[in-house]
Amino acid sequence: MEKVGFIGLGIMGKPMAINLLKAGFEVTILNSSQAAEEVGKQGARIAETRSRLASESDIVITMLPDSPEVEAVFSGGDNVLDSLKPGSLFIDMSTIAPAVSRKIYDMAKAKGVEALDAPVSGGQVGAEAASLSIMAGGTQEAFDRALPLFKAMGKNIVLIGGPGAGQTTKACNQLIVGVTIEAVAEAFRLAEKSGVDLARMREALLGGFAQSRILDLHGQRIIDKNFRPGFKTRLHKKDMGIVLDSGDELGLSLLAAKLVAGQMEKVLEAGDGDLDHSSLFLYV
Amino acid sequence: MEKVGFIGLGIMGKPMAINLLKAGFEVTILNSSQAAEEVGKQGARIAETRSRLASESDIVITMLPDSPEVEAVFSGGDNVLDSLKPGSLFIDMSTIAPAVSRKIYDMAKAKGVEALDAPVSGGQVGAEAASLSIMAGGTQEAFDRALPLFKAMGKNIVLIGGPGAGQTTKACNQLIVGVTIEAVAEAFRLAEKSGVDLARMREALLGGFAQSRILDLHGQRIIDKNFRPGFKTRLHKKDMGIVLDSGDELGLSLLAAKLVAGQMEKVLEAGDGDLDHSSLFLYV
């Protein structure tokens, strides 16, 4: 069984690393956080540096906040790339810019290292339940090699296309989810101000063309006035930045995505960035 | 069994009237269109004027293009209201402004006539298959009285609330559907320009939080480049006008709805108003 190095033990990464351990993988982590202690107790080995972790691993996984952190770990000071052996595999499961994923793929390839972008959706609940959706970009061979690891962490696992295709799909996911939340929020505000019973309306609309998981789950959140995360607005705002940057590179204006990013900025400016992204309702 | 007058034998109204005849209702129509001949062959009685139709009916249904047409039929020249007997029921199944529905309710009530707003969704296919979703506003008594007729025309039948609540719910439906189409259109354009396989992306996203009937059906339309209606963009644009007017009355700006109405206007200006509303994709 291949040896796995795992970097990034946050809300998502910690349960993902634990699920790899539970599936029987030998996992090495960095000694850099409280979470490391907890994952260490589940049987993970500890490495003192990133280069040490990389040199002892066949596959290195990163689960980090954003593009700069992934680039720093991959090719910055004390990096992973310089210590990975040819033939090894680098899998970034963070949500970052597709362009950065393609750059990492090229840098890895030049050293004989395979790379996959494999962002996830499903949140903390999905990470803990090993039911994440995983959208991968890269070669079929690299995907096949990663599949046993992915199966230990997720359920709906798809190779979308070449390098960056996983990140592009994740960006599209975040675009659709964000704009659909705005749609539901505006409709529920219009209904509420009109004196219409929101629960009956949600029920009626779920039976027709307006049906969506957002209408189902976030419609209920709006009815319950429950904006505990869930997925924090400030994280979704970061992802909308990736969407808009990707659009800019391709000459697309993506008007609704831009509008919703602006609405999320309002939520952040009001100090509500740690509320669930369904809190867009509060700013309609 | 109550005698029904039916006014408005368009793409939707014609099959709805026929379904009432098939269910055994005695239906009277106006002698005003080619469609009247066809519905007449199915057994409908013909009245020469609206007032004659109304005086011979216990329940009058209208299925017309927009608010002005409904107001004209209800209370304009040769109108329905003046000839309806006290205790009869007026049901408007058109998609019109909630404020107009409330006005009609009040005028009807002053004459001892009950009124329901009961807009539908499901399109021509739903009208022909008697599987329309029907969203009603009015009193429980009027709804109970209308239910046998509704069951002859639809499946998902809900009394949402008081007068106008059906129209408000329909407006919210059209808002969500329109904005969700824009969301899917922008995502698919971003993916396409990035060189991502749209069919694989659709499949992956349908398994997660971005799932919607719009992603399912209109995502497939975009992949197939099939923009035959379906539901014409110019009709959806008219409905977005109702959404925005209702928002204005309540002091709501409904930014995403406004943006999508503007995108639909672009489609119309380009002469594509008769394409399916998924043709928003062509203007991203």
Interface residues (C-beta under 8 A of the other chain):
Chain A: P98 S121 G122 S133 M135 N156 V158 L159 I160 G161 G162 G164 A165 T168 T169 A171 C172 N173 L175 I176 V177 G178 V179 T180 E182 A183 V184 E186 A187 F188 R189 L190 A191 K193 S194 G195 V196 D197 R200 M201 E203 A204 L205 G207 G208 F209 A210 Q211 S212 R213 I214 L215 V243 S246 G247 L250 G251 L252 L254 L255 A256 A257 L259 V260 Q263 V284
Chain B: P98 S121 G122 S133 M135 N156 V158 L159 I160 G161 G162 G164 A165 T168 T169 A171 C172 N173 L175 I176 V177 G178 V179 T180 E182 A183 V184 E186 A187 F188 R189 L190 A191 K193 S194 G195 V196 D197 R200 M201 E203 A204 L205 G207 G208 F209 A210 Q211 S212 R213 I214 L215 V243 S246 G247 L250 G251 L252 L254 L255 A256 A257 L259 V260 Q263 V284
